[in-house]
Amino acid sequence: MRRLVLFDIDGTLLSTNGAAKRAFHRALLAVYGTAGPIARHPFDGKTDPQIARELLRLGGLADPAIERGFPELWSVYLRELAVEFAHPEYATLVYPGVRELLARLEAMEGEVLVGLLTGNIEQGAALKLGSAGLGARFRIGAFGSDCERRDGLPAVAVERARALVGRDFVGSDVVVIGDTPHDITCGQALGVRAIGVATGRHGTDALLEAGAHAALADLSDTDAVLELIL
């Protein structure tokens, strides 16, 4: 295999149109009695545990109390996320070109290994992808439930890829595709190549300034994206 291709989820592949944030808000209130300044706090590019810790610290809680509540928090959050997705009027937005790109990459099995690199906890990622019909597209992943620090996730993904296919992926063999500067910078210590996509909150200029090899408005030009990957 020539490449390990790792996709972020929120803002890159899809949007839950506020459903995940609503579920997170309700879960924080249920478990801790506060959600901190959630209305104005940025979520993008962070892991779920990092977001929760930041909000709860701002809400006046200390780390020991925050960590004691984490197991219950994730259980409640997953329940509330499922409630959001079950609403009759709910629909996950899949960004332009995503389904076509994943289908082309899947057809290149043996040349490309496709995975996830996301701040979502693993079960939350599965629910989001399942709501969009994308759940079977990714063979490995590194998740916010593996490491609270975003920059700790690329090494997890690389090790899982090695364990799966028996091959080491090093440097530019690894391609991260994401919509935030955190996606672009998280793999710099490993020398990975990052492609920015401006379907989230950050424009192409900001993604290039963060160090992206290239930055696209979206993933709709499948041939162009594949050329960058390969």
N, C-alpha and C positions, 0 to 999 in steps of 0.2 A: 504494500500500500504506500502511496506517495504522500498522502495528506491525512491529517486528523483535523476535521472541521468542526468547530465548537460554536454553537449558536446560543446567544442570550435569548430570553423569551419575551418579557414585557417590553414593548416599544420597538422590538426587533422583528419578532415573528407575528405578534398579535397584541391586541388591547382588550382588556376585560371591561372597558368603558366604566371604570369606577367600582365595579363589583368587588374586586379584591380589596380595595381600600375600605369599602364599607364593611366587609367581613372582618378585616383586621381591626377596624375601629370598635365594632361590637365586641370582639373577643377581648381586646384590651380592657374595655370597660367592665366586662363580665368577670375577668380574672383579677384585675388590679384596682378597679374603681376609678381609673383615670386612663386617658389616651394621650395625655400631654397635649402639645400644640399641633395636633395631627392635621388640622385644616391647612396649615401653611408649611408643613414640614416636607421637604423633598424625599421621595422614596427611590427615585431612579438611580440605578447603578449600585445599589446597596443590597446586602443580604437581609433576609427577614429578621434574623436575630439582631443584626446591627440596628435596623430600623426600630425594632421594639425597644432595645436598650437605650437608644438616643431619646426616644419619646418619653420613656418612663423616667429616665434621669431628669429630663426637663420637667416632668411631672412631680419631681421631688422624691423619687424612690432611690434607694441605694442598691448597688449591684447584688448583694446576697439575696435581697427580697425579690429582685428581678429574676434572678436565676432559679430561685425556688419555684416561681410560677411558670417557667417556660414549658414544662411538659403539659400542664393544663392549657396554657395559651395556645399551643399548636393544635391540640385536640379540638378546642372550641373554634379556632380559626378555620380548620378544615370543615367542621360541621357547618359553619356559617357560609363558607365559600360554596359548599354544595347547595345550600339553600338559595343563594344568589343564582347559581347556574340552573336551578330547577324552575325558576320563575318563567311562566309561559311566554313573556315578552322578551326574555333575555336572549342575546346573541353575541357571541364573541366575534370581534373584528379581526380577520386575518389580513395582514398587509399585502399590498400588490406584489405579485411575483413569488410569494413564499411557497405556495403549493407547487408551482411549476419548478422552482429551483430544487426543492426537496425531492421531487419525483426524478429529476435529472441526476441528482447526486445518488439517489437510491439505485438507479440504473447503472451506476459506475462502481458497483460493489466489487471489491478486489483492488480498486485504485484509491478509493476514498472511504474513510471511516467517519461517520457523521454522529456527533454527540451534542451534549448540552453543557453550557457553562453559565449557570444562573444563580442569582441570589435567593431564589425561591427555595423553601424547604422542599424535599423530594416529593412528598405526597401532594403538596400544593401545585408543584410543577405538573404532576400527572393530571390533576384535575383541570388545570388550565388548558393543557394540550388536548386532553380528552374532550373538552367542551368545544374545541375547534376541529376535531377529527384529525388531529396530528399526532396522536399518542404513540403510534407504532413506528415513527420515522427515525428514532434515535436509539443507537445501540449502547451508548454509555453516557454518563453524565457526572458532573460535579455540582453540588447544590449547597445552598445556604445552611442546610442541616449538617453538612460535612465540615464547614469551617465558617466562622463568623466574619473573617476577613476576606474580602473579595480577592485580594492578591494571593491568598492561599489556595484558591480553587484550581488554577491551571495545573499545578503539580498533581492534584488529585485526579483530574481528568486524564493526564498523560499516563499516570500509573495504571488507571483502570483500562485504558486503551492497550497498554503493553500486556496486561494480564489477559485481555480478551484475545488479542491477535498474535501475541508473541513477538512483537516488534517494538523497538524504541522509536518514538517520535521526538525529534530534537529541533530546536530553533525554528526556522521557517517551515519545517514540516507541519507545524501546528498553526492553524489559521483560526483566529477568533473573530466572530462577526457580531457586532453589537451597536447599540444606539447611544451610548454615553461615554464620556471620557474615562470613566472607571473601567468600562469594558476594554477600552483601547490600552490602558496602562497596566491592567492587572497581570498581564503575562510578560511584561518587559524584562523581568529578571530572568526569564527562561529564553528570551530572544524570539518569542513567537511573533508572527505577522498578524496584524489586526486590520480588519476592514470595517469602516464605520458606515452606518446607514442612518439617515436623518429622518426616520419615521417616528422618533420619539421627540423629546423636548430640545435636543441639541442639533444645531445646523451643521452642515458639512465643514464649514470653516473651523468650528470649535473642535470637531473630531480630528481634523487634520492637525490642528495645533497641539492636540494631545498626543500625536505621534502615529496616527493611522497611516498605513501604507497607501490607502485610498479611501475616499468617502463618497457615498452615493446618496442620491435623494431617496431612493427605495431600491428594492430588489427585483424590479419588473423586467430589466434587461438581463434575461437569464444567461445568454452567451457571454455578456460582459462580466457578470459576476463569476462565472465558471473560469474565465480567463484569469481573473485576479486570484482565484483560489488556487489554480493549478500552475 
